[in-house]
Amino acid sequence: MPTYEYVCSVCATKVDYFQSMSDAPRRKCPECGKYKLVRQIGGGAGVLFRGAGFYQTDYRSDSYKKAESAEKPSTSDSTGDKKPGADGGGPCATNTPSDNAPKKR
C-alpha cells in the first residue's frame, strides 16, 4: 500500500497517510479541522530488484554455465599442493590471546 502526502491549503500542515490505492482521498486536516487537505503528486518510491532473474546474465544457457564453471580457478595448484590461505589458515590467520582466552559465562 502506498503512502500519500497531503497538504492543508489553510494551515499548510503536511501529513502522510498509508492507505490503499482504492481508498477515497482524505479531506479533513488533523491540525485545523477544516476540509481543505489536498493530496500531493509525489515521485513515488524507488524500485528494488532483489534476487535472481533481473539481469541478462541470469538467463544464460546451460552450455554457457558449464563453460563458465570449467574456467573457474581451483584452490590447488598443478602439483596438488594447496595454495596458502585456501583452507582459511595460512600466513593471514593468526592466533591472538583473545582467541585462546576462556569464554566467560
Biopython code that builds the backbone (N, CA, C, O; Angstrom):
import numpy as np
from Bio.PDB.StructureBuilder import StructureBuilder

atoms = [
    (1, "MET", "N", (0.849, -1.174, 0.000)),
    (1, "MET", "CA", (0.000, 0.000, 0.000)),
    (1, "MET", "C", (0.897, 1.239, 0.000)),
    (1, "MET", "O", (1.887, 1.295, 0.729)),
    (2, "PRO", "N", (0.553, 2.205, -0.801)),
    (2, "PRO", "CA", (1.384, 3.408, -0.893)),
    (2, "PRO", "C", (1.122, 4.403, 0.239)),
    (2, "PRO", "O", (0.102, 4.354, 0.928)),
    (3, "THR", "N", (2.077, 5.292, 0.394)),
    (3, "THR", "CA", (1.964, 6.396, 1.349)),
    (3, "THR", "C", (1.697, 7.662, 0.551)),
    (3, "THR", "O", (2.440, 7.993, -0.372)),
    (4, "TYR", "N", (0.646, 8.357, 0.908)),
    (4, "TYR", "CA", (0.278, 9.585, 0.210)),
    (4, "TYR", "C", (0.568, 10.783, 1.083)),
    (4, "TYR", "O", (0.346, 10.753, 2.294)),
    (5, "GLU", "N", (1.065, 11.835, 0.468)),
    (5, "GLU", "CA", (1.350, 13.076, 1.180)),
    (5, "GLU", "C", (0.221, 14.065, 0.912)),
    (5, "GLU", "O", (-0.182, 14.272, -0.233)),
    (6, "TYR", "N", (-0.276, 14.662, 1.969)),
    (6, "TYR", "CA", (-1.333, 15.668, 1.879)),
    (6, "TYR", "C", (-0.823, 16.981, 2.471)),
    (6, "TYR", "O", (0.019, 16.986, 3.369)),
    (7, "VAL", "N", (-1.350, 18.099, 1.949)),
    (7, "VAL", "CA", (-1.039, 19.422, 2.476)),
    (7, "VAL", "C", (-2.354, 20.164, 2.660)),
    (7, "VAL", "O", (-3.212, 20.160, 1.776)),
    (8, "CYS", "N", (-2.503, 20.796, 3.810)),
    (8, "CYS", "CA", (-3.698, 21.601, 4.077)),
    (8, "CYS", "C", (-3.530, 22.962, 3.414)),
    (8, "CYS", "O", (-2.512, 23.627, 3.609)),
    (9, "SER", "N", (-4.502, 23.372, 2.646)),
    (9, "SER", "CA", (-4.421, 24.663, 1.960)),
    (9, "SER", "C", (-4.725, 25.838, 2.888)),
    (9, "SER", "O", (-4.534, 26.989, 2.497)),
    (10, "VAL", "N", (-5.197, 25.570, 4.114)),
    (10, "VAL", "CA", (-5.478, 26.632, 5.076)),
    (10, "VAL", "C", (-4.284, 26.869, 6.007)),
    (10, "VAL", "O", (-3.795, 27.993, 6.120)),
    (11, "CYS", "N", (-3.820, 25.809, 6.671)),
    (11, "CYS", "CA", (-2.761, 25.968, 7.672)),
    (11, "CYS", "C", (-1.393, 25.440, 7.205)),
    (11, "CYS", "O", (-0.420, 25.526, 7.953)),
    (12, "ALA", "N", (-1.307, 24.910, 6.013)),
    (12, "ALA", "CA", (-0.064, 24.408, 5.394)),
    (12, "ALA", "C", (0.550, 23.227, 6.148)),
    (12, "ALA", "O", (1.754, 22.993, 6.052)),
    (13, "THR", "N", (-0.268, 22.484, 6.896)),
    (13, "THR", "CA", (0.207, 21.288, 7.582)),
    (13, "THR", "C", (0.441, 20.185, 6.564)),
    (13, "THR", "O", (-0.389, 19.957, 5.685)),
    (14, "LYS", "N", (1.581, 19.496, 6.684)),
    (14, "LYS", "CA", (1.885, 18.357, 5.819)),
    (14, "LYS", "C", (1.647, 17.078, 6.597)),
    (14, "LYS", "O", (2.118, 16.933, 7.725)),
    (15, "VAL", "N", (0.913, 16.145, 5.993)),
    (15, "VAL", "CA", (0.550, 14.892, 6.635)),
    (15, "VAL", "C", (0.751, 13.759, 5.635)),
    (15, "VAL", "O", (0.440, 13.914, 4.455)),
    (16, "ASP", "N", (1.273, 12.613, 6.098)),
    (16, "ASP", "CA", (1.399, 11.414, 5.282)),
    (16, "ASP", "C", (0.401, 10.376, 5.771)),
    (16, "ASP", "O", (0.267, 10.153, 6.974)),
    (17, "TYR", "N", (-0.301, 9.739, 4.829)),
    (17, "TYR", "CA", (-1.232, 8.671, 5.167)),
    (17, "TYR", "C", (-0.875, 7.433, 4.369)),
    (17, "TYR", "O", (-0.608, 7.504, 3.169)),
    (18, "PHE", "N", (-0.873, 6.297, 5.052)),
    (18, "PHE", "CA", (-0.633, 4.997, 4.449)),
    (18, "PHE", "C", (-2.003, 4.410, 4.146)),
    (18, "PHE", "O", (-2.710, 3.964, 5.049)),
    (19, "GLN", "N", (-2.373, 4.413, 2.868)),
    (19, "GLN", "CA", (-3.713, 3.964, 2.512)),
    (19, "GLN", "C", (-3.711, 3.242, 1.177)),
    (19, "GLN", "O", (-2.779, 3.377, 0.384)),
    (20, "SER", "N", (-4.752, 2.481, 0.942)),
    (20, "SER", "CA", (-4.894, 1.719, -0.291)),
    (20, "SER", "C", (-5.129, 2.649, -1.474)),
    (20, "SER", "O", (-5.612, 3.769, -1.313)),
    (21, "MET", "N", (-4.780, 2.167, -2.666)),
    (21, "MET", "CA", (-4.978, 2.987, -3.864)),
    (21, "MET", "C", (-6.463, 3.197, -4.154)),
    (21, "MET", "O", (-6.842, 4.181, -4.790)),
    (22, "SER", "N", (-7.299, 2.275, -3.687)),
    (22, "SER", "CA", (-8.729, 2.394, -3.937)),
    (22, "SER", "C", (-9.450, 3.249, -2.898)),
    (22, "SER", "O", (-10.629, 3.557, -3.073)),
    (23, "ASP", "N", (-8.767, 3.638, -1.821)),
    (23, "ASP", "CA", (-9.389, 4.488, -0.802)),
    (23, "ASP", "C", (-9.634, 5.894, -1.347)),
    (23, "ASP", "O", (-8.877, 6.391, -2.181)),
    (24, "ALA", "N", (-10.694, 6.522, -0.866)),
    (24, "ALA", "CA", (-11.003, 7.900, -1.249)),
    (24, "ALA", "C", (-9.968, 8.841, -0.621)),
    (24, "ALA", "O", (-9.501, 8.577, 0.487)),
    (25, "PRO", "N", (-9.604, 9.918, -1.296)),
    (25, "PRO", "CA", (-8.643, 10.871, -0.725)),
    (25, "PRO", "C", (-9.180, 11.481, 0.571)),
    (25, "PRO", "O", (-10.383, 11.703, 0.709)),
    (26, "ARG", "N", (-8.290, 11.747, 1.506)),
    (26, "ARG", "CA", (-8.669, 12.380, 2.772)),
    (26, "ARG", "C", (-8.922, 13.857, 2.524)),
    (26, "ARG", "O", (-8.303, 14.462, 1.648)),
    (27, "ARG", "N", (-9.821, 14.427, 3.287)),
    (27, "ARG", "CA", (-10.158, 15.838, 3.111)),
    (27, "ARG", "C", (-9.989, 16.658, 4.379)),
    (27, "ARG", "O", (-9.687, 17.849, 4.303)),
    (28, "LYS", "N", (-10.181, 16.037, 5.563)),
    (28, "LYS", "CA", (-10.162, 16.795, 6.808)),
    (28, "LYS", "C", (-8.739, 16.892, 7.356)),
    (28, "LYS", "O", (-8.048, 15.885, 7.512)),
    (29, "CYS", "N", (-8.314, 18.125, 7.644)),
    (29, "CYS", "CA", (-6.982, 18.389, 8.200)),
    (29, "CYS", "C", (-6.965, 17.981, 9.672)),
    (29, "CYS", "O", (-7.852, 18.386, 10.424)),
    (30, "PRO", "N", (-5.983, 17.193, 10.100)),
    (30, "PRO", "CA", (-5.935, 16.800, 11.509)),
    (30, "PRO", "C", (-5.508, 17.943, 12.428)),
    (30, "PRO", "O", (-5.715, 17.861, 13.639)),
    (31, "GLU", "N", (-4.922, 18.997, 11.886)),
    (31, "GLU", "CA", (-4.431, 20.122, 12.686)),
    (31, "GLU", "C", (-5.519, 21.167, 12.916)),
    (31, "GLU", "O", (-5.816, 21.507, 14.061)),
    (32, "CYS", "N", (-6.117, 21.682, 11.837)),
    (32, "CYS", "CA", (-7.090, 22.773, 11.977)),
    (32, "CYS", "C", (-8.544, 22.298, 11.873)),
    (32, "CYS", "O", (-9.459, 23.046, 12.216)),
    (33, "GLY", "N", (-8.765, 21.070, 11.407)),
    (33, "GLY", "CA", (-10.124, 20.533, 11.324)),
    (33, "GLY", "C", (-10.899, 20.950, 10.083)),
    (33, "GLY", "O", (-12.037, 20.514, 9.909)),
    (34, "LYS", "N", (-10.336, 21.763, 9.230)),
    (34, "LYS", "CA", (-11.002, 22.198, 8.001)),
    (34, "LYS", "C", (-10.906, 21.090, 6.948)),
    (34, "LYS", "O", (-10.000, 20.259, 6.990)),
    (35, "TYR", "N", (-11.839, 21.091, 6.021)),
    (35, "TYR", "CA", (-11.862, 20.108, 4.933)),
    (35, "TYR", "C", (-11.112, 20.667, 3.727)),
    (35, "TYR", "O", (-11.696, 20.860, 2.661)),
    (36, "LYS", "N", (-9.824, 20.925, 3.900)),
    (36, "LYS", "CA", (-9.013, 21.553, 2.858)),
    (36, "LYS", "C", (-7.721, 20.783, 2.556)),
    (36, "LYS", "O", (-6.770, 21.362, 2.030)),
    (37, "LEU", "N", (-7.676, 19.481, 2.883)),
    (37, "LEU", "CA", (-6.492, 18.695, 2.549)),
    (37, "LEU", "C", (-6.445, 18.434, 1.051)),
    (37, "LEU", "O", (-7.467, 18.144, 0.429)),
    (38, "VAL", "N", (-5.265, 18.539, 0.485)),
    (38, "VAL", "CA", (-5.066, 18.296, -0.941)),
    (38, "VAL", "C", (-3.953, 17.251, -1.071)),
    (38, "VAL", "O", (-2.864, 17.413, -0.521)),
    (39, "ARG", "N", (-4.251, 16.174, -1.811)),
    (39, "ARG", "CA", (-3.242, 15.131, -1.995)),
    (39, "ARG", "C", (-2.199, 15.606, -2.998)),
    (39, "ARG", "O", (-2.538, 16.104, -4.072)),
    (40, "GLN", "N", (-0.925, 15.449, -2.637)),
    (40, "GLN", "CA", (0.169, 15.890, -3.485)),
    (40, "GLN", "C", (0.585, 14.773, -4.436)),
    (40, "GLN", "O", (0.436, 13.591, -4.123)),
    (41, "ILE", "N", (1.097, 15.150, -5.578)),
    (41, "ILE", "CA", (1.633, 14.175, -6.528)),
    (41, "ILE", "C", (3.103, 14.019, -6.209)),
    (41, "ILE", "O", (3.873, 14.976, -6.286)),
    (42, "GLY", "N", (3.486, 12.810, -5.850)),
    (42, "GLY", "CA", (4.873, 12.552, -5.463)),
    (42, "GLY", "C", (5.624, 11.783, -6.532)),
    (42, "GLY", "O", (5.047, 11.280, -7.496)),
    (43, "GLY", "N", (6.912, 11.710, -6.332)),
    (43, "GLY", "CA", (7.761, 10.972, -7.250)),
    (43, "GLY", "C", (7.677, 9.479, -7.038)),
    (43, "GLY", "O", (8.160, 8.711, -7.870)),
    (44, "GLY", "N", (7.081, 9.054, -5.955)),
    (44, "GLY", "CA", (6.977, 7.635, -5.675)),
    (44, "GLY", "C", (8.261, 7.101, -5.079)),
    (44, "GLY", "O", (9.246, 7.823, -4.922)),
    (45, "ALA", "N", (8.230, 5.853, -4.759)),
    (45, "ALA", "CA", (9.395, 5.202, -4.163)),
    (45, "ALA", "C", (10.203, 4.505, -5.243)),
    (45, "ALA", "O", (9.683, 4.158, -6.303)),
    (46, "GLY", "N", (11.456, 4.310, -4.964)),
    (46, "GLY", "CA", (12.318, 3.587, -5.890)),
    (46, "GLY", "C", (11.963, 2.111, -5.907)),
    (46, "GLY", "O", (11.412, 1.590, -4.937)),
    (47, "VAL", "N", (12.270, 1.451, -6.982)),
    (47, "VAL", "CA", (12.009, 0.032, -7.121)),
    (47, "VAL", "C", (13.296, -0.723, -6.814)),
    (47, "VAL", "O", (14.354, -0.395, -7.351)),
    (48, "LEU", "N", (13.209, -1.723, -5.962)),
    (48, "LEU", "CA", (14.366, -2.535, -5.606)),
    (48, "LEU", "C", (14.239, -3.893, -6.279)),
    (48, "LEU", "O", (13.235, -4.585, -6.112)),
    (49, "PHE", "N", (15.253, -4.268, -7.035)),
    (49, "PHE", "CA", (15.285, -5.570, -7.669)),
    (49, "PHE", "C", (16.218, -6.450, -6.859)),
    (49, "PHE", "O", (17.424, -6.207, -6.811)),
    (50, "ARG", "N", (15.662, -7.476, -6.218)),
    (50, "ARG", "CA", (16.468, -8.380, -5.410)),
    (50, "ARG", "C", (16.260, -9.800, -5.910)),
    (50, "ARG", "O", (15.174, -10.161, -6.362)),
    (51, "GLY", "N", (17.292, -10.581, -5.823)),
    (51, "GLY", "CA", (17.207, -11.975, -6.216)),
    (51, "GLY", "C", (17.606, -12.188, -7.659)),
    (51, "GLY", "O", (18.013, -11.258, -8.355)),
    (52, "ALA", "N", (17.485, -13.415, -8.091)),
    (52, "ALA", "CA", (17.889, -13.777, -9.448)),
    (52, "ALA", "C", (16.774, -13.435, -10.440)),
    (52, "ALA", "O", (15.603, -13.339, -10.073)),
    (53, "GLY", "N", (17.161, -13.257, -11.695)),
    (53, "GLY", "CA", (16.180, -13.072, -12.748)),
    (53, "GLY", "C", (16.007, -11.655, -13.215)),
    (53, "GLY", "O", (15.112, -11.386, -14.016)),
    (54, "PHE", "N", (16.836, -10.721, -12.744)),
    (54, "PHE", "CA", (16.659, -9.332, -13.129)),
    (54, "PHE", "C", (17.712, -8.830, -14.101)),
    (54, "PHE", "O", (17.610, -7.713, -14.610)),
    (55, "TYR", "N", (18.708, -9.639, -14.358)),
    (55, "TYR", "CA", (19.767, -9.210, -15.247)),
    (55, "TYR", "C", (19.878, -10.169, -16.420)),
    (55, "TYR", "O", (19.467, -11.325, -16.315)),
    (56, "GLN", "N", (20.416, -9.715, -17.511)),
    (56, "GLN", "CA", (20.557, -10.535, -18.708)),
    (56, "GLN", "C", (21.416, -11.766, -18.422)),
    (56, "GLN", "O", (21.165, -12.839, -18.972)),
    (57, "THR", "N", (22.410, -11.618, -17.582)),
    (57, "THR", "CA", (23.297, -12.740, -17.290)),
    (57, "THR", "C", (22.627, -13.816, -16.451)),
    (57, "THR", "O", (23.165, -14.918, -16.341)),
    (58, "ASP", "N", (21.480, -13.540, -15.859)),
    (58, "ASP", "CA", (20.769, -14.550, -15.087)),
    (58, "ASP", "C", (20.062, -15.565, -15.971)),
    (58, "ASP", "O", (19.624, -16.605, -15.479)),
    (59, "TYR", "N", (19.943, -15.292, -17.247)),
    (59, "TYR", "CA", (19.220, -16.157, -18.156)),
    (59, "TYR", "C", (20.160, -16.846, -19.147)),
    (59, "TYR", "O", (19.771, -17.101, -20.287)),
    (60, "ARG", "N", (21.372, -17.145, -18.736)),
    (60, "ARG", "CA", (22.329, -17.791, -19.625)),
    (60, "ARG", "C", (21.917, -19.247, -19.868)),
    (60, "ARG", "O", (21.223, -19.866, -19.061)),
    (61, "SER", "N", (22.369, -19.763, -21.007)),
    (61, "SER", "CA", (22.063, -21.146, -21.363)),
    (61, "SER", "C", (22.879, -22.105, -20.500)),
    (61, "SER", "O", (23.849, -21.705, -19.857)),
    (62, "ASP", "N", (22.472, -23.379, -20.495)),
    (62, "ASP", "CA", (23.186, -24.381, -19.708)),
    (62, "ASP", "C", (24.612, -24.574, -20.210)),
    (62, "ASP", "O", (25.524, -24.788, -19.411)),
    (63, "SER", "N", (24.817, -24.501, -21.529)),
    (63, "SER", "CA", (26.171, -24.675, -22.066)),
    (63, "SER", "C", (27.083, -23.535, -21.608)),
    (63, "SER", "O", (28.263, -23.763, -21.341)),
    (64, "TYR", "N", (26.562, -22.336, -21.516)),
    (64, "TYR", "CA", (27.355, -21.207, -21.032)),
    (64, "TYR", "C", (27.739, -21.415, -19.575)),
    (64, "TYR", "O", (28.876, -21.152, -19.184)),
    (65, "LYS", "N", (26.790, -21.885, -18.771)),
    (65, "LYS", "CA", (27.057, -22.100, -17.351)),
    (65, "LYS", "C", (28.100, -23.193, -17.146)),
    (65, "LYS", "O", (28.943, -23.079, -16.255)),
    (66, "LYS", "N", (28.057, -24.256, -17.963)),
    (66, "LYS", "CA", (29.047, -25.329, -17.853)),
    (66, "LYS", "C", (30.437, -24.820, -18.221)),
    (66, "LYS", "O", (31.412, -25.136, -17.539)),
    (67, "ALA", "N", (30.534, -24.040, -19.284)),
    (67, "ALA", "CA", (31.826, -23.499, -19.705)),
    (67, "ALA", "C", (32.365, -22.535, -18.657)),
    (67, "ALA", "O", (33.572, -22.500, -18.418)),
    (68, "GLU", "N", (31.510, -21.766, -18.038)),
    (68, "GLU", "CA", (31.939, -20.819, -17.012)),
    (68, "GLU", "C", (32.482, -21.552, -15.790)),
    (68, "GLU", "O", (33.502, -21.153, -15.227)),
    (69, "SER", "N", (31.806, -22.621, -15.378)),
    (69, "SER", "CA", (32.275, -23.361, -14.204)),
    (69, "SER", "C", (33.584, -24.091, -14.501)),
    (69, "SER", "O", (34.388, -24.291, -13.590)),
    (70, "ALA", "N", (33.816, -24.494, -15.747)),
    (70, "ALA", "CA", (35.066, -25.157, -16.110)),
    (70, "ALA", "C", (36.235, -24.183, -16.089)),
    (70, "ALA", "O", (37.371, -24.597, -15.855)),
    (71, "GLU", "N", (35.987, -22.903, -16.326)),
    (71, "GLU", "CA", (37.045, -21.892, -16.361)),
    (71, "GLU", "C", (37.414, -21.359, -14.983)),
    (71, "GLU", "O", (38.442, -20.694, -14.849)),
    (72, "LYS", "N", (36.626, -21.621, -13.974)),
    (72, "LYS", "CA", (36.901, -21.101, -12.642)),
    (72, "LYS", "C", (38.187, -21.713, -12.099)),
    (72, "LYS", "O", (38.401, -22.915, -12.253)),
    (73, "PRO", "N", (39.059, -20.907, -11.458)),
    (73, "PRO", "CA", (40.310, -21.447, -10.906)),
    (73, "PRO", "C", (40.022, -22.336, -9.704)),
    (73, "PRO", "O", (39.085, -22.094, -8.943)),
    (74, "SER", "N", (40.838, -23.364, -9.549)),
    (74, "SER", "CA", (40.677, -24.258, -8.409)),
    (74, "SER", "C", (41.499, -23.724, -7.236)),
    (74, "SER", "O", (42.273, -22.779, -7.386)),
    (75, "THR", "N", (41.318, -24.347, -6.061)),
    (75, "THR", "CA", (42.044, -23.895, -4.875)),
    (75, "THR", "C", (43.375, -24.604, -4.723)),
    (75, "THR", "O", (44.082, -24.351, -3.748)),
    (76, "SER", "N", (43.751, -25.488, -5.652)),
    (76, "SER", "CA", (45.058, -26.133, -5.577)),
    (76, "SER", "C", (45.808, -25.865, -6.874)),
    (76, "SER", "O", (45.203, -25.656, -7.925)),
    (77, "ASP", "N", (47.137, -25.874, -6.784)),
    (77, "ASP", "CA", (47.918, -25.647, -7.987)),
    (77, "ASP", "C", (48.152, -26.974, -8.699)),
    (77, "ASP", "O", (47.595, -27.991, -8.287)),
    (78, "SER", "N", (48.952, -26.991, -9.746)),
    (78, "SER", "CA", (49.124, -28.178, -10.577)),
    (78, "SER", "C", (49.843, -29.313, -9.856)),
    (78, "SER", "O", (49.725, -30.460, -10.288)),
    (79, "THR", "N", (50.577, -29.054, -8.787)),
    (79, "THR", "CA", (51.283, -30.102, -8.050)),
    (79, "THR", "C", (50.390, -30.790, -7.034)),
    (79, "THR", "O", (50.802, -31.776, -6.424)),
    (80, "GLY", "N", (49.203, -30.303, -6.842)),
    (80, "GLY", "CA", (48.284, -30.899, -5.887)),
    (80, "GLY", "C", (48.401, -30.293, -4.507)),
    (80, "GLY", "O", (47.602, -30.601, -3.622)),
    (81, "ASP", "N", (49.400, -29.424, -4.310)),
    (81, "ASP", "CA", (49.539, -28.760, -3.020)),
    (81, "ASP", "C", (48.530, -27.634, -2.918)),
    (81, "ASP", "O", (48.231, -26.949, -3.896)),
    (82, "LYS", "N", (48.019, -27.460, -1.726)),
    (82, "LYS", "CA", (47.067, -26.365, -1.535)),
    (82, "LYS", "C", (47.803, -25.048, -1.542)),
    (82, "LYS", "O", (48.931, -24.947, -1.059)),
    (83, "LYS", "N", (47.164, -24.048, -2.088)),
    (83, "LYS", "CA", (47.718, -22.705, -2.071)),
    (83, "LYS", "C", (47.581, -22.129, -0.672)),
    (83, "LYS", "O", (46.626, -22.462, 0.029)),
    (84, "PRO", "N", (48.498, -21.280, -0.245)),
    (84, "PRO", "CA", (48.374, -20.674, 1.088)),
    (84, "PRO", "C", (47.075, -19.888, 1.209)),
    (84, "PRO", "O", (46.715, -19.104, 0.331)),
    (85, "GLY", "N", (46.391, -20.116, 2.310)),
    (85, "GLY", "CA", (45.157, -19.380, 2.561)),
    (85, "GLY", "C", (43.929, -20.025, 1.957)),
    (85, "GLY", "O", (42.823, -19.532, 2.180)),
    (86, "ALA", "N", (44.069, -21.116, 1.195)),
    (86, "ALA", "CA", (42.912, -21.736, 0.554)),
    (86, "ALA", "C", (42.003, -22.422, 1.553)),
    (86, "ALA", "O", (40.802, -22.545, 1.315)),
    (87, "ASP", "N", (42.572, -22.879, 2.693)),
    (87, "ASP", "CA", (41.770, -23.570, 3.685)),
    (87, "ASP", "C", (41.347, -22.664, 4.836)),
    (87, "ASP", "O", (40.770, -23.137, 5.815)),
    (88, "GLY", "N", (41.624, -21.383, 4.730)),
    (88, "GLY", "CA", (41.261, -20.450, 5.782)),
    (88, "GLY", "C", (42.406, -20.208, 6.743)),
    (88, "GLY", "O", (42.361, -19.260, 7.528)),
    (89, "GLY", "N", (43.445, -21.055, 6.699)),
    (89, "GLY", "CA", (44.604, -20.874, 7.558)),
    (89, "GLY", "C", (45.669, -20.139, 6.771)),
    (89, "GLY", "O", (45.352, -19.352, 5.879)),
    (90, "GLY", "N", (46.914, -20.386, 7.088)),
    (90, "GLY", "CA", (47.986, -19.799, 6.304)),
    (90, "GLY", "C", (48.541, -18.559, 6.955)),
    (90, "GLY", "O", (48.289, -18.301, 8.131)),
    (91, "PRO", "N", (49.300, -17.785, 6.193)),
    (91, "PRO", "CA", (50.013, -16.652, 6.779)),
    (91, "PRO", "C", (49.104, -15.549, 7.295)),
    (91, "PRO", "O", (49.532, -14.753, 8.131)),
    (92, "CYS", "N", (47.882, -15.477, 6.832)),
    (92, "CYS", "CA", (46.993, -14.400, 7.278)),
    (92, "CYS", "C", (46.274, -14.746, 8.571)),
    (92, "CYS", "O", (45.816, -13.858, 9.291)),
    (93, "ALA", "N", (46.174, -16.045, 8.869)),
    (93, "ALA", "CA", (45.464, -16.452, 10.073)),
    (93, "ALA", "C", (46.415, -16.362, 11.256)),
    (93, "ALA", "O", (47.513, -16.915, 11.216)),
    (94, "THR", "N", (46.006, -15.682, 12.287)),
    (94, "THR", "CA", (46.833, -15.547, 13.482)),
    (94, "THR", "C", (46.011, -15.903, 14.691)),
    (94, "THR", "O", (44.794, -15.726, 14.718)),
    (95, "ASN", "N", (46.700, -16.409, 15.691)),
    (95, "ASN", "CA", (46.039, -16.688, 16.963)),
    (95, "ASN", "C", (46.380, -15.563, 17.911)),
    (95, "ASN", "O", (47.539, -15.395, 18.289)),
    (96, "THR", "N", (45.419, -14.820, 18.285)),
    (96, "THR", "CA", (45.637, -13.737, 19.227)),
    (96, "THR", "C", (45.284, -14.223, 20.618)),
    (96, "THR", "O", (44.533, -15.189, 20.756)),
    (97, "PRO", "N", (45.798, -13.588, 21.640)),
    (97, "PRO", "CA", (45.477, -14.025, 23.005)),
    (97, "PRO", "C", (43.972, -14.056, 23.259)),
    (97, "PRO", "O", (43.494, -14.893, 24.025)),
    (98, "SER", "N", (43.233, -13.170, 22.637)),
    (98, "SER", "CA", (41.789, -13.147, 22.874)),
    (98, "SER", "C", (41.119, -14.376, 22.279)),
    (98, "SER", "O", (40.058, -14.785, 22.751)),
    (99, "ASP", "N", (41.737, -14.996, 21.215)),
    (99, "ASP", "CA", (41.167, -16.203, 20.633)),
    (99, "ASP", "C", (41.317, -17.396, 21.570)),
    (99, "ASP", "O", (40.471, -18.290, 21.586)),
    (100, "ASN", "N", (42.403, -17.405, 22.355)),
    (100, "ASN", "CA", (42.675, -18.534, 23.230)),
    (100, "ASN", "C", (42.131, -18.336, 24.633)),
    (100, "ASN", "O", (42.168, -19.266, 25.438)),
    (101, "ALA", "N", (41.638, -17.173, 24.940)),
    (101, "ALA", "CA", (41.138, -16.895, 26.288)),
    (101, "ALA", "C", (39.865, -17.671, 26.552)),
    (101, "ALA", "O", (39.057, -17.853, 25.641)),
    (102, "PRO", "N", (39.665, -18.138, 27.789)),
    (102, "PRO", "CA", (38.434, -18.857, 28.099)),
    (102, "PRO", "C", (37.230, -17.907, 28.020)),
    (102, "PRO", "O", (37.322, -16.722, 28.338)),
    (103, "LYS", "N", (36.145, -18.453, 27.601)),
    (103, "LYS", "CA", (34.931, -17.652, 27.449)),
    (103, "LYS", "C", (34.213, -17.556, 28.792)),
    (103, "LYS", "O", (34.089, -18.545, 29.514)),
    (104, "LYS", "N", (33.748, -16.365, 29.114)),
    (104, "LYS", "CA", (33.002, -16.140, 30.363)),
    (104, "LYS", "C", (31.546, -16.495, 30.121)),
    (104, "LYS", "O", (31.012, -16.288, 29.032)),
    (105, "ARG", "N", (30.926, -17.023, 31.138)),
    (105, "ARG", "CA", (29.505, -17.385, 31.012)),
    (105, "ARG", "C", (28.643, -16.539, 31.860)),
    (105, "ARG", "O", (27.424, -16.714, 31.869)),
]
sb = StructureBuilder()
sb.init_structure("model")
sb.init_model(0)
sb.init_chain("A")
sb.init_seg("    ")
for serial, (resi, resn, name, xyz) in enumerate(atoms, 1):
    if name == "N":
        sb.init_residue(resn, " ", resi, " ")
    sb.init_atom(name, np.array(xyz, "f"), 0.0, 1.0, " ", f" {name:<3s}", serial, name[0])
structure = sb.get_structure()
